[in-house]
């Protein structure tokens, strides 16, 4: 008598949505979608437990971004100056806070490009291309 072995393959990592993807999908406005996409692309800030605890809420069985809750805790999240500048600009996308555009000076090139890609989404303009021109 032989026993049949049942093998379960681990789920492909690409099949499981990331927290960033879930936040983008749950966004109810273009501004919220742009902000969630920027946070997802940046990755490091959203990976912090303190940020996730302040930002992510579960409503009706779905994860959603609580931008107001995050704004109230910006200075308690343990972020450095550049991370706070990026987060402040992202929060400005959803209409929370008053981070001046001069905060862009604090950003590295990678974070600056993330925000530049978010601007056409905020403007509901899919014709503008952001990137290096040849």
N, C-alpha and C positions, 0 to 999 in steps of 0.2 A: 504494500500500500504506500502510495506517495502522497505527499502533501503539496498542494499548490501554494506556491509562495506569491504573495501579493506585494508587488513593488509599487511604491508611490514615489514618483519623481518630485523633487522639490519644485515649487512654483518658480517659473522663470522670473528673475528680478524685474524684467520689463513688464510683466503682467500685473505686478502689484503697483498701484499708483502711489507716488510719493506724497508726502504731506503737502508739498508745494502744488502738485497737480490737483489734489483735492480742493485746496483753497481757491485755485484758479477756476475750477469747474463750479464751485459753489458761489462764486462772486455774482452779485445781482446787478452790478452796474459796470460800465466800461472803466470807470475810475477804480473800482474795487478789483477788477480783473487785471488792470495794468499794475496796480500795487502788488497784488498777489504774485503776478508773473515776475516782477522785479525781485521780490523776496525769494522766490523759488530759484531764479537764475543766480542770485548772489550766493545762496546756499548756506554760508557760514553763520549768518545771524539767525536764520530760521532753525539751524541745527542746535542752537543753545536751548537748554531746558527752560531757562528763565523767560526767554522770548516766547517759546511755545506755550508755556503756562499762562502768559499774559495775553497772547493773541488768539489761541485756538479755543473755541467753544463748540459744544455739541448741541445742536438744535434739531429737533425732529429726526434724530438718528443720523444727522449729517454733520461733518466738521465744517465750521465756518470761521471766518476771520472776525474778531472783535477788535477793530482798529482803535476804538475809543479806549478800551481796556489797556491796550498796548501803550497808547499815548500817555496815560496816567502813570506809567511805570518806566518811562524811557531812562530816567537817571538811576534806576535801581536794578537795571539789567546786567550791569557789569561790562558794558560796551566801552570800547576806546573812542577817541574823538572822531576818527574816520567812520567807524561803524554807526555812531550816533548821528553824524551828518547824513549818511546814506539813509538811515531809518527815518530821520526827520524829513528828508525830501520825499521818501515813499509815503509817509503819513500826509504830507502836503498834497499828494496826488488824490487822496480820498477826502480832502478838505478839512483835515485836522491839523492843528498846529500852525505855527508861523515861521517856518524855516526859510531864511532868505536864500536866494539863488547863489549868493556868495559862498554858501556851504559847498558848492561844487568844487571849489579850490582845494578842499580837504580830501577829495576822492582820488583813488588811484585810477588808472586807465580802464581797468576791467569794470569797476563799479560805475564809472562815468558812461561807458558804452551801454551798460544795462539800462541806465536812466534815459539815455538818448533813444534807445529802442522803445522805451515805454511812452515817449511823447506822442508819436503818431496814434497810438492806441487811445491815449487821453483825448486827442483831437478827433477821434473817429475818422482818421484818414489812413486808408490802406495803400495810398499811392506813393507816399514818401519812403524812400529807401535810406537806411542808415548803415553806414559802413565806409570802408576805404574806397575811394574812387581811383581808378587807373587812368 
